[in-house]
Amino acid sequence: MDPEGSPQNHTVGWIGAGRMGAAMAVRLAAAGIPITVWNRTRSKAEPLADHGCAIAATIADLRTLDVVFTMVSTSADLEQVLLGDDGLLADADTAPAVVVDCSTVSTESSAAIRTACELRGVGFLAAPVSGNAKVVSAGGLSIAASGPPDVYERVSPLLHTIGRSVTYVGEGDVARLVKICHNLFLGVVTQSMAEVTVLAEKGGVSRAAFLDFLNNSVMGSVFTRYKTPAFVNLDYTPTFTPILLRKDFDLGLGAARRLDVPMPLAAATAQLVQASVGSGRVREDFAILLDLQARNSALALKPENVTVDDGLGGES
């Protein structure tokens, strides 16, 4: 970045305008940063024009920009948009100075992408995130970043524009392991939250009352409070689907095998996440773990229709 560290003096590209990618790109645009967005389905990117983003017709339109962010679903998607025939790095003569990937992909895939970037003289930073689109909009996103320290310093002002918290965790691709560990914990906590909530309700306590107590106790967290409206009112509008969570459990348990780390709680939760996928409800939020726990406990859930604060400045 420039000596003052101001991100506004640099042009930025963005690949991937799903729920998360769109929200993150909007934060950059709102800060006055010139940003051009490309998405495989152009119609999904077009609403970002109303927020000050330019919409690219092809990935090639991003090659002359200073920094390009990617936010896609899988390792295969990332390899395609960067290394495919029409990918960002397909032209040997023109490429951005830095690529920042915010997707959740395997360490192995990240390392392969890093090598490909280095061969083309492109800096590469792994920067997976914690949060969802609403968290992004509320300014609460957390980012773990890894890669060469000088590349991190270059893009740090942009990362701090997107997120509330940015943690440099080391060189190479260790940020991938950090994010995978985070998502294992996400699944285990949600399953545990479902179990104790069902236990309390079957014993005669409303979900709203139990979770109000939990959230205001030492065991409450930003996450339990954020998930409370879904649990209380059974609103499973997707923020993160069971299929995406299953992918992360596969990655996490694979890493545990390679590193010889026993993970009995994560392994048990992985089977329950698989059951949620097997239920066919793959387009809903992974909070359907609550429904599965209730069904296995012979408890029929009904929305409590209570206004609940999600801790992010909204109620539902």
URKA-V714753 format. One record per run of one state. SS is the DSSP state (h for helix, s for strand, l for the rest). FROM is the first residue (numbers start at 1). TO is the last residue. Records with the same first field share a line. If there is no record, write none. Layout:
SS->FROM-TO / FROM-TO
This chain:
l->1-6 / 10-11 / 16-18 / 31-34 / 39-41 / 52-53 / 56-58 / 63-66 / 71-74 / 84-97 / 102-106 / 120-122 / 127-128 / 131-132 / 138-141 / 147-148 / 163-164 / 171-173 / 203-206 / 216-221 / 234-240 / 259-263 / 279-284 / 297-308 / 310-314 / 316-316
h->7-9 / 19-30 / 42-51 / 59-62 / 75-83 / 107-119 / 133-137 / 149-162 / 174-202 / 207-215 / 222-233 / 242-258 / 264-278 / 286-296
s->12-15 / 35-38 / 54-55 / 67-70 / 98-101 / 123-126 / 129-130 / 142-146 / 165-170 / 241-241 / 285-285 / 309-309 / 315-315
